[in-house]
């Protein structure tokens, strides 16, 4: 699917866990999800085994993160960030780089925190 076709679509779900290894063992054992390790604090799973791409990040739930994080894709990260702010949303985690791209987290003002990423 082209980047334009994915623009602003739900693309990824990320869960927070206090034990990455345990989460990996549980979901691999129970649901046969395939994982890729990205260091001791992050693992990802693939859509082929889980139905959607996603990952587990080590940490504790917080106001800027929650327990799970829905991640949208943007073909133009800066324009999307500006649109979030213009619509009354708030950036709760500024844009940062990670292996494969950049992303930011935002609050929609209605109690939800989501993220947007781009290459």
DRENSEZA-99089 format. One record per residue (C-alpha): y, z, x; residue number from 1. Coordinates in nm, 3 decimals, decimal comma. Layout:
REM residues N
((Y; Z; X); NUM),
...
END
This chain:
REM residues 119
((0,000; 0,000; 0,000); 1),
((0,343; -0,091; 0,138); 2),
((0,601; 0,169; 0,230); 3),
((0,822; 0,047; -0,053); 4),
((0,538; 0,085; -0,306); 5),
((0,486; 0,445; -0,184); 6),
((0,860; 0,528; -0,191); 7),
((0,906; 0,863; -0,373); 8),
((0,536; 0,880; -0,474); 9),
((0,327; 1,194; -0,430); 10),
((0,159; 1,126; -0,099); 11),
((0,015; 1,451; 0,037); 12),
((-0,058; 1,809; -0,059); 13),
((-0,035; 2,090; 0,190); 14),
((-0,176; 2,438; 0,144); 15),
((-0,075; 2,753; 0,328); 16),
((-0,359; 2,967; 0,459); 17),
((-0,378; 3,277; 0,673); 18),
((-0,706; 3,151; 0,826); 19),
((-0,725; 2,780; 0,912); 20),
((-1,082; 2,795; 1,045); 21),
((-1,206; 2,972; 0,732); 22),
((-1,032; 2,720; 0,505); 23),
((-1,191; 2,435; 0,700); 24),
((-1,540; 2,589; 0,679); 25),
((-1,502; 2,664; 0,308); 26),
((-1,378; 2,322; 0,193); 27),
((-1,611; 2,131; 0,425); 28),
((-1,908; 2,338; 0,313); 29),
((-1,839; 2,347; -0,060); 30),
((-1,672; 2,009; -0,120); 31),
((-1,775; 1,809; 0,191); 32),
((-1,414; 1,735; 0,286); 33),
((-1,360; 1,571; 0,627); 34),
((-1,106; 1,737; 0,857); 35),
((-0,899; 1,648; 1,161); 36),
((-0,773; 1,931; 1,382); 37),
((-0,408; 1,926; 1,491); 38),
((-0,421; 2,245; 1,698); 39),
((-0,499; 2,602; 1,596); 40),
((-0,243; 2,615; 1,316); 41),
((-0,299; 2,289; 1,126); 42),
((-0,584; 2,077; 0,990); 43),
((-0,570; 1,772; 0,767); 44),
((-0,821; 1,627; 0,522); 45),
((-0,855; 1,269; 0,404); 46),
((-0,843; 1,097; 0,068); 47),
((-1,187; 0,944; 0,121); 48),
((-1,349; 1,287; 0,106); 49),
((-1,099; 1,490; -0,099); 50),
((-0,940; 1,235; -0,335); 51),
((-0,597; 1,277; -0,174); 52),
((-0,467; 1,325; 0,179); 53),
((-0,360; 1,678; 0,261); 54),
((-0,377; 1,968; 0,498); 55),
((-0,382; 2,339; 0,562); 56),
((-0,104; 2,505; 0,759); 57),
((-0,136; 2,855; 0,901); 58),
((0,112; 3,098; 0,754); 59),
((0,199; 3,326; 0,469); 60),
((0,350; 3,205; 0,141); 61),
((0,730; 3,229; 0,135); 62),
((1,025; 3,138; -0,085); 63),
((1,074; 2,816; 0,113); 64),
((0,708; 2,724; 0,112); 65),
((0,499; 2,871; -0,169); 66),
((0,120; 2,856; -0,155); 67),
((0,087; 2,479; -0,184); 68),
((0,335; 2,211; -0,097); 69),
((0,354; 1,873; -0,269); 70),
((0,476; 1,611; -0,024); 71),
((0,648; 1,291; -0,137); 72),
((0,691; 0,982; 0,080); 73),
((1,028; 0,814; 0,140); 74),
((1,100; 0,480; 0,299); 75),
((1,451; 0,616; 0,376); 76),
((1,439; 0,990; 0,450); 77),
((1,816; 1,035; 0,495); 78),
((1,900; 0,858; 0,167); 79),
((1,644; 1,071; -0,018); 80),
((1,785; 1,390; 0,135); 81),
((2,136; 1,288; 0,026); 82),
((2,008; 1,213; -0,327); 83),
((1,840; 1,556; -0,350); 84),
((2,166; 1,731; -0,258); 85),
((2,377; 1,508; -0,485); 86),
((2,149; 1,593; -0,779); 87),
((2,199; 1,968; -0,724); 88),
((1,892; 2,039; -0,512); 89),
((1,904; 2,242; -0,193); 90),
((1,750; 2,174; 0,146); 91),
((1,541; 2,483; 0,229); 92),
((1,382; 2,352; 0,551); 93),
((1,596; 2,101; 0,745); 94),
((1,442; 1,778; 0,869); 95),
((1,196; 1,835; 1,152); 96),
((0,954; 1,619; 1,347); 97),
((0,574; 1,649; 1,338); 98),
((0,296; 1,422; 1,471); 99),
((0,335; 1,106; 1,264); 100),
((0,686; 1,147; 1,131); 101),
((0,967; 1,366; 1,005); 102),
((1,015; 1,571; 0,688); 103),
((1,232; 1,820; 0,504); 104),
((1,165; 2,071; 0,224); 105),
((1,388; 2,107; -0,080); 106),
((1,431; 2,323; -0,387); 107),
((1,490; 2,138; -0,712); 108),
((1,690; 2,426; -0,859); 109),
((1,419; 2,479; -1,121); 110),
((1,194; 2,702; -0,913); 111),
((0,998; 2,432; -0,731); 112),
((0,987; 2,358; -0,359); 113),
((0,861; 2,017; -0,244); 114),
((0,880; 1,818; 0,079); 115),
((0,962; 1,458; 0,163); 116),
((0,833; 1,279; 0,472); 117),
((0,874; 0,944; 0,646); 118),
((0,756; 0,781; 0,967); 119),
END
